[in-house]
Amino acid sequence: MIEYALLFAAGCYGIALLLDLWRIAVGPDDADRILALDTMVINVIALLVLYGVWRGTAIYFEAAMLIAMVGFVSTVAYCRFLLRGDIIE
Amino acid sequence: MSFTAELLISAALVVSGIFGFVGSYGLVKLKNTLQRLHAPTKATTLGVGGVLIASMIFFYIETGHISVHELLISLFLFLTAPITANFIAKAYLARNVRPKDLPSSDGEYGWSVYDDPPEAGSDR
């Protein structure tokens, strides 16, 4: 039963990634694109954890943790660039 | 693995998948940027929380230990999602909305997106 639930959740997050990609392509404003990138980072974290559960190994949590941190910092850096025209003043 | 545990993990996975999908669907479906800000920052974060709960139960039953990594990831995500939402909203306001279109802030200075707060405060 867990296999089917894993497959369903992975399919949901895969379709979600495609929808985010569409929003990055057409997004009328730069804020939309940053938001879609941030959502992609969160979806990829979910996919990594799902893969870790599927393989039964805990080694992917380190990667998920790193992606979470780098994703947060990159989102803040993009927004700061839009706000101030500079990242480190 | 007992049937109850399998049912619990599968339910958490299915619910979190639906939450993640709804978040991204709202990102595509809603009409303007400030509305679109709501769907991913709330629904997708909740969805990842569901995945992490499922994996915590799974690894507790598999190995007998509670792994703290999932708790760290979910804590980090739940802390940073409001901050990124605030930053994105500020970037959108600074680029697309002029200060005179907004209601007055009823304070001594304008909205902090546009004006720096005064230097006189003693807590800086």
Backbone of each chain as ProteinMPNN parsed JSONL, in Angstrom:
{"seq_chain_A": "MIEYALLFAAGCYGIALLLDLWRIAVGPDDADRILALDTMVINVIALLVLYGVWRGTAIYFEAAMLIAMVGFVSTVAYCRFLLRGDIIE", "coords_chain_A": {"N_chain_A": [[0.831, -1.211, 0.0], [1.995, 1.171, 0.727], [3.663, 1.624, -1.423], [1.94, 2.382, -3.524], [0.888, 4.738, -2.471], [3.2, 6.253, -2.312], [3.801, 6.438, -5.014], [1.59, 7.888, -5.907], [1.899, 10.328, -4.487], [4.384, 11.161, -5.486], [3.706, 11.491, -8.164], [1.868, 13.614, -7.94], [3.586, 15.664, -6.991], [5.3, 15.781, -9.151], [3.626, 16.696, -11.26], [3.054, 19.126, -10.106], [5.547, 20.349, -10.242], [5.727, 20.692, -13.01], [3.646, 22.54, -13.41], [4.68, 24.727, -11.983], [6.851, 25.256, -13.61], [5.554, 26.149, -15.878], [4.493, 28.531, -14.887], [6.851, 29.919, -14.448], [7.644, 30.284, -17.072], [5.601, 31.876, -18.307], [5.01, 33.806, -16.446], [3.784, 36.985, -15.593], [5.091, 38.896, -14.068], [8.237, 39.657, -12.429], [8.195, 38.918, -9.768], [6.397, 36.801, -9.743], [7.893, 34.846, -11.026], [9.998, 34.431, -9.232], [8.547, 33.466, -7.087], [7.556, 31.08, -8.191], [9.968, 29.702, -8.544], [10.725, 29.383, -5.881], [8.663, 27.719, -5.016], [9.248, 25.499, -6.585], [11.635, 24.655, -5.408], [10.694, 23.809, -2.902], [9.012, 21.716, -3.694], [10.888, 19.972, -4.782], [12.318, 19.26, -2.527], [10.334, 17.77, -1.245], [10.103, 15.664, -3.103], [12.64, 14.5, -2.889], [12.591, 13.547, -0.241], [10.533, 11.71, -0.494], [11.741, 9.898, -2.265], [13.766, 8.972, -0.615], [12.232, 7.611, 1.321], [11.164, 5.654, -0.307], [13.419, 4.168, -1.137], [14.19, 3.388, 1.354], [16.295, 4.499, 2.784], [18.096, 6.828, 4.803], [19.761, 8.709, 3.799], [19.195, 10.74, 2.092], [18.213, 12.891, 3.405], [20.101, 14.707, 4.216], [20.757, 15.95, 1.804], [18.262, 17.094, 1.255], [18.022, 18.898, 3.343], [20.195, 20.64, 2.78], [19.327, 21.653, 0.295], [17.045, 22.977, 1.116], [18.115, 25.062, 2.675], [19.779, 26.452, 0.816], [17.884, 27.134, -1.07], [16.235, 28.933, 0.33], [18.058, 31.024, 0.856], [18.676, 31.792, -1.76], [16.206, 32.695, -2.719], [15.776, 34.927, -1.07], [17.954, 36.44, -1.89], [17.363, 36.947, -4.622], [14.998, 38.503, -4.314], [15.996, 40.655, -2.908], [17.698, 41.695, -4.753], [15.847, 42.606, -6.647], [14.58, 44.522, -5.056], [16.557, 46.39, -4.183], [18.438, 46.604, -6.176], [20.857, 45.545, -5.73], [22.766, 43.089, -3.983], [24.516, 42.686, -1.8], [25.174, 45.381, 0.053]], "CA_chain_A": [[0.0, 0.0, 0.0], [2.867, 2.355, 0.778], [4.213, 1.881, -2.759], [0.974, 3.149, -4.317], [0.799, 6.089, -1.918], [4.419, 6.953, -2.731], [3.676, 6.74, -6.442], [0.608, 8.962, -6.045], [2.471, 11.591, -4.011], [5.428, 11.573, -6.419], [3.031, 12.006, -9.351], [1.33, 14.94, -7.606], [4.652, 16.662, -6.951], [5.82, 15.939, -10.51], [2.734, 17.608, -11.988], [3.223, 20.449, -9.5], [6.772, 20.936, -10.804], [5.443, 21.162, -14.372], [2.851, 23.763, -13.314], [5.602, 25.801, -11.607], [7.658, 25.587, -14.789], [4.7, 26.968, -16.751], [4.398, 29.87, -14.313], [8.132, 30.593, -14.694], [7.733, 30.657, -18.489], [4.685, 32.943, -18.72], [4.72, 34.719, -15.345], [3.853, 38.348, -16.103], [5.964, 39.762, -13.276], [9.397, 38.948, -11.899], [7.85, 38.323, -8.473], [5.798, 35.496, -10.026], [8.936, 33.862, -11.351], [10.708, 34.085, -7.992], [7.636, 32.623, -6.303], [7.515, 29.75, -8.791], [11.24, 29.04, -8.229], [10.68, 28.985, -4.478], [7.788, 26.547, -4.934], [9.975, 24.359, -7.148], [12.59, 24.17, -4.4], [9.965, 23.056, -1.87], [8.552, 20.464, -4.289], [12.025, 19.065, -4.943], [12.583, 18.707, -1.189], [9.353, 16.706, -1.016], [10.443, 14.516, -3.955], [13.823, 13.836, -2.321], [12.2, 12.772, 0.939], [9.764, 10.566, -1.001], [12.682, 8.908, -2.801], [14.421, 8.357, 0.525], [11.32, 6.626, 1.917], [11.01, 4.539, -1.252], [14.612, 3.338, -1.055], [14.399, 2.956, 2.721], [17.545, 5.008, 3.318], [17.946, 8.174, 5.364], [20.896, 9.533, 3.387], [18.761, 11.854, 1.258], [17.776, 14.023, 4.22], [21.161, 15.714, 4.179], [20.58, 16.713, 0.563], [17.052, 17.904, 1.374], [18.359, 20.004, 4.257], [21.033, 21.605, 2.063], [18.531, 22.336, -0.724], [16.156, 23.918, 1.803], [18.864, 26.27, 3.066], [20.226, 27.201, -0.362], [16.701, 27.702, -1.706], [15.814, 30.117, 1.08], [19.01, 32.116, 0.648], [18.599, 32.284, -3.139], [14.982, 33.487, -2.86], [15.995, 36.224, -0.435], [18.89, 37.202, -2.706], [16.625, 37.443, -5.794], [14.08, 39.581, -3.923], [16.79, 41.811, -2.516], [18.185, 42.297, -5.991], [14.742, 43.38, -7.22], [14.231, 45.646, -4.204], [17.588, 47.409, -4.014], [19.364, 46.642, -7.286], [22.146, 45.084, -5.236], [22.504, 42.053, -2.989], [25.289, 43.055, -0.614], [25.463, 46.81, -0.122]], "C_chain_A": [[0.865, 1.26, 0.0], [3.405, 2.684, -0.615], [3.253, 2.733, -3.588], [0.858, 4.577, -3.811], [2.015, 6.911, -2.324], [4.322, 7.372, -4.189], [2.715, 7.902, -6.662], [1.211, 10.31, -5.639], [3.542, 12.086, -4.976], [4.818, 12.119, -7.703], [2.483, 13.401, -9.121], [2.44, 15.982, -7.635], [5.292, 16.846, -8.317], [4.964, 16.883, -11.335], [2.874, 19.023, -11.439], [4.472, 21.131, -10.035], [6.522, 21.46, -12.208], [4.633, 22.458, -14.339], [3.726, 24.954, -12.919], [6.431, 26.252, -12.807], [6.855, 26.462, -15.75], [4.617, 28.388, -16.219], [5.71, 30.622, -14.496], [8.186, 31.084, -16.134], [6.856, 31.858, -18.792], [4.546, 34.047, -17.691], [4.851, 36.18, -15.714], [4.825, 39.224, -15.328], [7.153, 38.953, -12.768], [9.097, 38.284, -10.558], [7.206, 36.96, -8.66], [6.867, 34.446, -10.282], [9.706, 33.46, -10.106], [9.844, 33.162, -7.141], [7.594, 31.206, -6.855], [8.815, 28.995, -8.518], [11.255, 28.544, -6.792], [9.809, 27.74, -4.3], [8.471, 25.313, -5.499], [10.957, 23.788, -6.142], [11.864, 23.325, -3.36], [9.485, 21.722, -2.428], [9.7, 19.473, -4.445], [12.43, 18.47, -3.605], [11.627, 17.555, -0.916], [9.697, 15.466, -1.847], [11.652, 13.761, -3.406], [13.448, 12.988, -1.119], [11.398, 11.545, 0.515], [10.69, 9.481, -1.538], [13.418, 8.198, -1.679], [13.548, 7.312, 1.189], [11.205, 5.409, 1.012], [12.205, 3.604, -1.19], [14.876, 2.84, 0.351], [15.707, 3.426, 3.32], [17.388, 6.454, 3.75], [18.993, 9.141, 4.818], [20.461, 10.756, 2.583], [18.322, 13.05, 2.077], [18.833, 15.105, 4.276], [21.004, 16.597, 2.951], [19.356, 17.614, 0.665], [17.295, 19.115, 2.258], [19.164, 21.08, 3.535], [20.209, 22.371, 1.038], [17.587, 23.332, -0.069], [16.891, 25.2, 2.142], [19.238, 27.104, 1.855], [19.034, 27.846, -1.066], [16.23, 28.949, -1.002], [16.741, 31.292, 0.801], [18.88, 32.672, -0.771], [17.328, 33.102, -3.339], [15.166, 34.874, -2.265], [16.932, 37.077, -1.287], [18.208, 37.756, -3.957], [15.751, 38.637, -5.422], [14.852, 40.837, -3.561], [17.362, 42.509, -3.751], [17.096, 43.123, -6.65], [14.476, 44.625, -6.398], [15.267, 46.752, -4.273], [18.519, 47.522, -5.208], [20.74, 46.136, -6.917], [21.863, 44.046, -4.165], [23.228, 42.364, -1.689], [25.721, 44.494, -0.783], [26.675, 47.192, 0.695]], "O_chain_A": [[0.533, 2.267, -0.625], [3.586, 3.852, -0.96], [3.667, 3.674, -4.265], [0.743, 5.517, -4.598], [1.903, 8.096, -2.637], [4.697, 8.483, -4.564], [2.968, 8.787, -7.48], [1.059, 11.306, -6.347], [3.616, 13.281, -5.262], [5.326, 13.083, -8.276], [2.606, 14.274, -9.98], [2.278, 17.052, -8.221], [5.777, 17.933, -8.629], [5.482, 17.761, -12.025], [2.822, 19.999, -12.188], [4.474, 22.341, -10.261], [7.02, 22.523, -12.579], [4.883, 23.369, -15.128], [3.552, 26.055, -13.441], [6.682, 27.441, -13.004], [7.388, 27.391, -16.357], [4.663, 29.346, -16.991], [5.697, 31.839, -14.679], [8.706, 32.167, -16.402], [7.306, 32.782, -19.47], [4.025, 35.117, -18.005], [5.934, 36.601, -16.118], [5.336, 40.202, -15.874], [7.092, 37.726, -12.684], [9.655, 37.235, -10.235], [7.423, 36.055, -7.854], [6.766, 33.309, -9.822], [10.036, 32.287, -9.931], [10.338, 32.202, -6.549], [7.596, 30.238, -6.093], [8.788, 27.786, -8.285], [11.727, 27.444, -6.505], [10.152, 26.829, -3.547], [8.308, 24.211, -4.975], [11.098, 22.57, -6.032], [12.344, 22.258, -2.976], [9.536, 20.706, -1.735], [9.512, 18.27, -4.261], [12.838, 17.31, -3.539], [12.032, 16.501, -0.425], [9.594, 14.343, -1.354], [11.692, 12.532, -3.45], [13.914, 11.857, -0.977], [11.556, 10.467, 1.089], [10.466, 8.293, -1.305], [13.672, 6.996, -1.75], [14.033, 6.251, 1.58], [11.154, 4.274, 1.487], [12.039, 2.384, -1.19], [15.708, 1.95, 0.535], [16.195, 2.82, 4.274], [16.638, 7.216, 3.139], [19.11, 10.265, 5.305], [21.236, 11.695, 2.402], [18.079, 14.121, 1.519], [18.509, 16.288, 4.374], [21.102, 17.822, 3.031], [19.389, 18.762, 0.221], [16.833, 20.217, 1.963], [18.872, 22.271, 3.648], [20.352, 23.586, 0.909], [17.343, 24.408, -0.615], [16.371, 26.295, 1.93], [19.044, 28.32, 1.851], [19.14, 28.954, -1.593], [15.862, 29.927, -1.653], [16.289, 32.407, 0.543], [18.963, 33.884, -0.97], [17.354, 34.103, -4.054], [14.769, 35.874, -2.863], [16.742, 38.288, -1.402], [18.442, 38.908, -4.323], [15.752, 39.656, -6.113], [14.423, 41.95, -3.866], [17.491, 43.732, -3.793], [17.364, 44.212, -7.157], [14.178, 45.68, -6.958], [14.915, 47.924, -4.408], [19.324, 48.452, -5.261], [21.687, 46.276, -7.691], [20.827, 44.11, -3.502], [22.637, 42.314, -0.611], [26.535, 44.806, -1.652], [27.086, 48.352, 0.687]]}, "seq_chain_B": "MSFTAELLISAALVVSGIFGFVGSYGLVKLKNTLQRLHAPTKATTLGVGGVLIASMIFFYIETGHISVHELLISLFLFLTAPITANFIAKAYLARNVRPKDLPSSDGEYGWSVYDDPPEAGSDR", "coords_chain_B": {"N_chain_B": [[5.595, -4.938, 8.807], [2.932, -3.332, 10.446], [-0.627, -3.268, 9.646], [-1.965, -0.968, 10.418], [0.077, 0.937, 10.678], [0.949, 1.079, 8.025], [-1.365, 2.092, 6.862], [-1.521, 4.588, 8.104], [0.847, 5.866, 7.214], [0.398, 5.846, 4.448], [-1.926, 7.398, 4.269], [-0.966, 9.889, 5.179], [0.869, 10.4, 3.136], [-0.782, 10.563, 0.829], [-2.488, 12.701, 1.446], [-0.595, 14.753, 1.681], [0.422, 14.817, -0.903], [-1.829, 15.733, -2.292], [-2.073, 18.277, -1.157], [0.336, 19.475, -2.027], [-0.073, 19.456, -4.789], [-2.34, 21.099, -5.01], [-1.276, 23.521, -4.146], [0.519, 24.239, -6.252], [-1.274, 24.261, -8.347], [-2.907, 26.375, -7.651], [-1.011, 28.358, -7.951], [-0.897, 28.513, -10.708], [-3.534, 29.043, -11.36], [-4.758, 31.228, -10.003], [-5.579, 34.798, -10.098], [-4.103, 37.402, -9.867], [-0.791, 38.634, -8.898], [-0.452, 39.013, -6.094], [-2.52, 37.474, -5.11], [-1.71, 35.013, -6.03], [0.445, 34.586, -4.406], [-0.458, 33.322, -2.13], [-1.147, 30.587, -2.475], [1.204, 28.751, -2.963], [2.819, 29.337, -0.712], [1.429, 28.597, 1.567], [-0.082, 26.118, 1.137], [1.747, 24.351, -0.152], [3.839, 24.238, 1.666], [2.554, 23.016, 3.828], [2.077, 20.572, 2.583], [4.676, 19.499, 2.26], [5.212, 19.227, 4.954], [3.475, 17.085, 5.529], [4.66, 14.985, 4.042], [7.065, 14.767, 5.455], [6.16, 14.006, 7.977], [5.13, 11.481, 7.321], [7.521, 10.165, 6.593], [8.881, 10.261, 8.999], [7.301, 8.531, 10.63], [7.622, 6.201, 9.137], [10.444, 5.649, 9.234], [10.711, 5.421, 11.947], [9.315, 3.082, 12.487], [10.731, 1.289, 10.903], [13.431, 1.332, 11.871], [13.352, 1.789, 14.602], [14.379, 4.013, 15.811], [13.808, 7.494, 16.433], [14.191, 9.784, 13.891], [15.829, 12.879, 13.602], [16.237, 14.526, 11.523], [14.07, 15.024, 9.774], [12.439, 16.558, 11.403], [14.075, 18.797, 11.669], [14.159, 19.721, 8.995], [11.429, 20.3, 8.532], [10.941, 22.214, 10.485], [12.693, 24.222, 9.649], [11.587, 24.846, 7.129], [9.011, 25.726, 7.858], [9.697, 27.951, 9.282], [10.933, 29.598, 7.36], [9.151, 29.979, 5.234], [7.137, 32.097, 5.653], [8.898, 34.28, 5.657], [10.046, 34.333, 3.096], [7.702, 34.772, 1.668], [6.987, 37.305, 2.549], [9.157, 38.766, 1.575], [8.861, 38.455, -1.194], [6.4, 39.688, -1.6], [7.095, 42.285, -0.879], [8.961, 42.897, -2.881], [7.282, 42.823, -5.114], [5.478, 44.92, -4.492], [7.233, 47.111, -4.399], [7.989, 47.342, -7.028], [5.646, 47.504, -8.587], [3.533, 48.961, -7.421], [2.656, 52.238, -6.671], [3.533, 54.552, -4.04], [1.492, 56.451, -3.584], [-0.838, 55.213, -4.26], [-1.502, 53.575, -2.204], [-3.255, 53.113, 0.964], [-2.963, 55.438, 3.739], [-0.34, 55.034, 6.193], [-0.89, 55.629, 8.803], [1.013, 56.261, 10.649], [4.117, 57.637, 11.911], [5.828, 57.645, 9.835], [6.076, 56.56, 6.342], [5.152, 53.542, 4.475], [7.292, 50.772, 5.078], [8.362, 49.591, 2.866], [8.967, 51.568, 1.086], [10.077, 53.777, 2.456], [12.799, 54.371, 4.661], [12.741, 53.61, 8.132], [12.682, 56.148, 10.754], [15.739, 57.341, 12.269], [15.751, 57.801, 14.972], [14.926, 56.022, 16.934], [15.351, 54.249, 20.035], [15.985, 51.618, 20.213], [17.797, 50.633, 18.399]], "CA_chain_B": [[4.983, -3.663, 9.224], [1.52, -3.581, 10.725], [-1.532, -2.633, 8.696], [-2.277, 0.383, 10.891], [1.183, 1.827, 10.335], [0.916, 1.309, 6.577], [-2.497, 2.974, 6.566], [-1.178, 5.935, 8.581], [1.849, 6.448, 6.323], [-0.201, 6.078, 3.13], [-2.84, 8.541, 4.362], [-0.166, 11.115, 5.235], [1.459, 10.652, 1.813], [-1.795, 10.983, -0.139], [-2.93, 14.056, 1.8], [0.456, 15.725, 1.372], [0.478, 14.968, -2.361], [-2.923, 16.602, -2.732], [-1.748, 19.646, -0.757], [1.365, 19.998, -2.914], [-0.648, 19.724, -6.108], [-3.23, 22.262, -4.923], [-0.441, 24.716, -4.079], [1.016, 24.64, -7.569], [-2.423, 24.573, -9.206], [-3.282, 27.745, -7.327], [-0.007, 29.248, -8.546], [-1.226, 28.715, -12.115], [-4.926, 29.379, -11.602], [-5.231, 32.495, -9.42], [-5.562, 35.848, -11.117], [-2.979, 38.332, -9.857], [0.402, 38.146, -8.206], [-0.603, 38.955, -4.645], [-3.342, 36.296, -4.802], [-0.916, 33.8, -6.283], [1.397, 34.409, -3.32], [-1.003, 32.539, -1.026], [-1.252, 29.143, -2.699], [2.389, 27.933, -2.685], [3.47, 29.522, 0.58], [0.735, 27.865, 2.628], [-0.465, 24.74, 0.831], [2.896, 23.498, -0.451], [4.586, 24.009, 2.9], [1.821, 21.985, 4.56], [2.278, 19.299, 1.896], [5.988, 18.974, 2.641], [5.073, 18.769, 6.329], [2.873, 15.75, 5.505], [5.68, 14.018, 3.605], [8.05, 14.568, 6.52], [5.507, 13.193, 9.021], [5.092, 10.102, 6.836], [8.841, 9.539, 6.633], [9.229, 10.04, 10.402], [6.647, 7.298, 11.079], [8.219, 5.071, 8.406], [11.769, 5.278, 9.734], [10.602, 4.972, 13.336], [8.902, 1.684, 12.494], [11.776, 0.476, 10.291], [14.681, 1.228, 12.618], [13.17, 1.908, 16.042], [14.848, 5.305, 16.29], [13.209, 8.695, 15.847], [15.233, 10.576, 13.24], [15.575, 14.29, 13.87], [16.423, 15.289, 10.3], [12.777, 15.496, 9.252], [11.996, 17.669, 12.243], [14.88, 19.97, 11.316], [13.736, 20.248, 7.698], [10.101, 20.918, 8.594], [11.077, 23.438, 11.279], [13.321, 25.238, 8.798], [10.644, 25.292, 6.098], [7.917, 26.49, 8.454], [10.226, 29.257, 9.676], [11.346, 30.461, 6.26], [8.098, 30.258, 4.251], [6.598, 33.454, 5.783], [9.898, 35.3, 5.331], [10.136, 34.468, 1.637], [6.466, 35.383, 1.18], [7.069, 38.737, 2.824], [10.132, 39.374, 0.672], [8.316, 38.497, -2.553], [5.37, 40.725, -1.614], [7.762, 43.591, -0.868], [9.534, 43.132, -4.205], [6.179, 43.143, -6.028], [4.961, 46.259, -4.181], [8.2, 48.146, -4.733], [8.123, 47.508, -8.476], [4.4, 47.672, -9.329], [2.543, 49.815, -6.77], [3.236, 53.511, -6.243], [3.127, 54.839, -2.656], [0.27, 57.251, -3.435], [-2.008, 54.349, -4.456], [-1.779, 52.81, -0.988], [-3.804, 53.911, 2.06], [-1.894, 55.97, 4.577], [0.066, 54.046, 7.182], [-1.335, 56.107, 10.112], [2.144, 56.328, 11.56], [4.938, 58.843, 11.746], [6.493, 57.562, 8.538], [5.326, 55.778, 5.379], [5.366, 52.1, 4.5], [8.731, 50.509, 5.136], [8.861, 49.184, 1.557], [9.44, 52.724, 0.337], [10.858, 54.691, 3.269], [13.485, 53.833, 5.824], [12.214, 54.168, 9.38], [13.563, 57.207, 11.275], [16.896, 56.847, 13.012], [15.75, 58.26, 16.364], [14.526, 54.985, 17.874], [16.4, 53.917, 20.992], [16.258, 50.186, 20.223], [18.56, 50.217, 17.234]], "C_chain_B": [[3.477, -3.851, 9.368], [0.641, -2.796, 9.748], [-1.843, -1.2, 9.101], [-1.183, 1.369, 10.501], [1.191, 2.125, 8.841], [-0.188, 2.282, 6.208], [-2.167, 4.404, 6.94], [-0.206, 6.612, 7.613], [1.223, 6.77, 4.974], [-1.14, 7.273, 3.167], [-2.064, 9.844, 4.395], [0.408, 11.438, 3.868], [0.42, 11.175, 0.832], [-2.254, 12.401, 0.154], [-1.867, 15.077, 1.417], [0.612, 15.89, -0.132], [-0.61, 15.884, -2.867], [-2.621, 18.057, -2.372], [-0.708, 20.255, -1.697], [0.819, 20.331, -4.288], [-1.531, 20.959, -6.078], [-2.422, 23.559, -4.855], [0.014, 25.173, -5.446], [-0.119, 24.945, -8.532], [-2.917, 25.995, -8.932], [-2.303, 28.745, -7.909], [-0.311, 29.509, -10.007], [-2.587, 29.386, -12.26], [-5.315, 30.778, -11.125], [-4.86, 33.677, -10.308], [-4.381, 36.802, -11.028], [-1.91, 37.924, -8.85], [0.195, 38.022, -6.707], [-1.567, 37.855, -4.227], [-2.525, 35.026, -4.959], [0.081, 33.536, -5.171], [0.879, 33.447, -2.268], [-0.857, 31.043, -1.26], [0.046, 28.395, -2.374], [2.905, 28.104, -1.271], [2.733, 28.803, 1.689], [0.564, 26.4, 2.272], [0.751, 23.86, 0.598], [3.723, 23.233, 0.791], [3.905, 22.956, 3.758], [2.042, 20.61, 3.925], [3.617, 18.683, 2.252], [5.962, 18.502, 4.084], [4.467, 17.373, 6.389], [3.862, 14.684, 5.085], [6.655, 13.723, 4.736], [7.458, 13.777, 7.678], [5.492, 11.729, 8.6], [6.457, 9.455, 6.96], [9.303, 9.351, 8.078], [8.609, 8.753, 10.921], [7.332, 6.088, 10.449], [9.554, 4.674, 9.019], [11.729, 4.895, 11.203], [10.219, 3.503, 13.381], [9.995, 0.786, 11.914], [12.945, 0.255, 11.247], [14.503, 1.299, 14.121], [13.69, 3.194, 16.631], [14.001, 6.414, 15.67], [14.328, 9.489, 15.197], [14.851, 12.04, 13.308], [15.675, 15.119, 12.603], [15.115, 15.86, 9.771], [12.268, 16.673, 10.062], [12.756, 18.934, 11.907], [14.392, 20.583, 10.017], [12.398, 20.95, 7.821], [10.146, 22.199, 9.409], [11.653, 24.558, 10.411], [12.338, 25.761, 7.756], [9.535, 26.142, 6.706], [8.407, 27.839, 8.955], [10.446, 30.16, 8.48], [10.234, 30.77, 5.276], [7.477, 31.647, 4.44], [7.598, 34.533, 5.389], [10.004, 35.463, 3.824], [8.863, 35.104, 1.085], [6.49, 36.88, 1.39], [8.027, 39.428, 1.858], [9.559, 39.494, -0.74], [7.242, 39.575, -2.647], [5.998, 42.105, -1.636], [8.347, 43.915, -2.236], [8.438, 43.513, -5.198], [5.675, 44.55, -5.773], [5.927, 47.334, -4.636], [8.269, 48.376, -6.229], [6.819, 47.883, -9.149], [3.408, 48.632, -8.701], [3.23, 51.083, -6.302], [2.743, 53.834, -4.834], [1.816, 55.61, -2.558], [-0.981, 56.403, -3.691], [-2.397, 53.583, -3.191], [-2.477, 53.692, 0.034], [-2.681, 54.395, 2.962], [-1.591, 55.001, 5.713], [-0.329, 54.426, 8.597], [-0.202, 56.146, 11.127], [2.932, 57.593, 11.3], [5.674, 58.829, 10.42], [5.714, 56.611, 7.647], [5.607, 54.287, 5.515], [6.846, 51.797, 4.365], [9.268, 49.975, 3.82], [9.525, 50.359, 0.86], [10.366, 53.612, 1.157], [11.599, 53.916, 4.345], [12.833, 54.394, 7.076], [13.168, 55.213, 9.936], [14.634, 56.631, 12.185], [16.744, 57.013, 14.513], [15.461, 57.166, 17.372], [15.666, 54.537, 18.776], [16.786, 52.437, 20.914], [17.052, 49.741, 19.006], [20.032, 50.103, 17.572]], "O_chain_B": [[2.832, -4.456, 8.511], [1.069, -1.826, 9.123], [-1.971, -0.32, 8.25], [-1.461, 2.482, 10.055], [1.409, 3.264, 8.427], [-0.007, 3.169, 5.374], [-2.485, 5.334, 6.199], [-0.395, 7.768, 7.234], [1.475, 7.835, 4.41], [-1.168, 8.074, 2.233], [-2.441, 10.806, 3.726], [0.441, 12.601, 3.467], [0.688, 12.116, 0.086], [-2.397, 13.215, -0.758], [-2.188, 16.142, 0.89], [0.906, 16.99, -0.6], [-0.38, 16.711, -3.749], [-2.874, 18.963, -3.166], [-0.842, 21.404, -2.117], [1.183, 21.342, -4.888], [-1.491, 21.778, -6.997], [-2.82, 24.573, -5.428], [-0.088, 26.355, -5.775], [0.029, 25.776, -9.428], [-3.295, 26.722, -9.85], [-2.689, 29.841, -8.315], [-0.026, 30.595, -10.513], [-2.789, 30.199, -13.162], [-6.118, 31.447, -11.775], [-3.966, 33.589, -11.148], [-3.7, 37.004, -12.034], [-2.096, 36.999, -8.059], [0.618, 37.036, -6.104], [-1.463, 37.342, -3.113], [-2.618, 34.097, -4.157], [0.524, 32.401, -4.994], [1.673, 32.811, -1.574], [-0.483, 30.306, -0.348], [0.003, 27.467, -1.567], [3.382, 27.141, -0.67], [3.358, 28.425, 2.68], [1.011, 25.526, 3.015], [0.797, 22.735, 1.094], [4.252, 22.135, 0.964], [4.568, 22.103, 4.348], [2.177, 19.608, 4.628], [3.698, 17.484, 2.518], [6.599, 17.505, 4.424], [4.89, 16.555, 7.206], [3.916, 13.608, 5.681], [7.03, 12.571, 4.956], [8.151, 12.97, 8.298], [5.797, 10.841, 9.396], [6.552, 8.306, 7.391], [10.031, 8.403, 8.374], [9.285, 7.961, 11.578], [7.591, 5.086, 11.116], [9.782, 3.496, 9.297], [12.584, 4.146, 11.677], [10.731, 2.753, 14.212], [10.176, -0.344, 12.367], [13.402, -0.875, 11.419], [15.407, 0.91, 14.86], [13.482, 3.463, 17.814], [13.536, 6.296, 14.537], [15.307, 9.836, 15.857], [13.693, 12.401, 13.099], [15.258, 16.277, 12.583], [15.047, 17.022, 9.372], [11.744, 17.647, 9.521], [12.177, 20.019, 11.86], [14.223, 21.799, 9.921], [12.218, 22.05, 7.297], [9.469, 23.17, 9.071], [11.168, 25.689, 10.432], [12.257, 26.967, 7.522], [9.157, 27.166, 6.137], [7.62, 28.781, 9.048], [10.182, 31.359, 8.557], [10.348, 31.744, 4.532], [7.296, 32.341, 3.44], [7.216, 35.573, 4.854], [10.047, 36.585, 3.319], [8.927, 35.89, 0.14], [6.068, 37.644, 0.522], [7.754, 40.529, 1.379], [9.748, 40.512, -1.405], [7.168, 40.295, -3.642], [5.508, 43.002, -2.322], [8.253, 45.049, -2.707], [8.625, 44.407, -6.023], [5.46, 45.309, -6.719], [5.514, 48.351, -5.194], [8.574, 49.484, -6.669], [6.852, 48.529, -10.197], [2.501, 49.089, -9.396], [4.256, 51.03, -5.623], [1.64, 53.429, -4.467], [1.09, 55.461, -1.576], [-2.085, 56.84, -3.366], [-3.485, 53.013, -3.113], [-2.317, 54.911, -0.011], [-1.584, 53.837, 2.957], [-2.46, 54.245, 6.146], [-0.129, 53.634, 9.517], [-0.441, 56.071, 12.332], [2.496, 58.491, 10.58], [6.098, 59.876, 9.931], [4.802, 55.928, 8.112], [6.197, 53.823, 6.49], [7.566, 52.475, 3.632], [10.483, 49.898, 3.641], [10.51, 50.194, 0.14], [11.337, 54.147, 0.623], [11.091, 52.928, 4.875], [12.411, 55.55, 7.079], [14.358, 55.176, 9.623], [14.456, 55.574, 12.79], [17.521, 56.432, 15.271], [15.721, 57.351, 18.561], [16.814, 54.455, 18.339], [17.801, 52.037, 21.483], [16.982, 48.573, 18.622], [20.839, 49.76, 16.707]]}, "name": "protein", "num_of_chains": 2, "seq": "MIEYALLFAAGCYGIALLLDLWRIAVGPDDADRILALDTMVINVIALLVLYGVWRGTAIYFEAAMLIAMVGFVSTVAYCRFLLRGDIIEMSFTAELLISAALVVSGIFGFVGSYGLVKLKNTLQRLHAPTKATTLGVGGVLIASMIFFYIETGHISVHELLISLFLFLTAPITANFIAKAYLARNVRPKDLPSSDGEYGWSVYDDPPEAGSDR"}
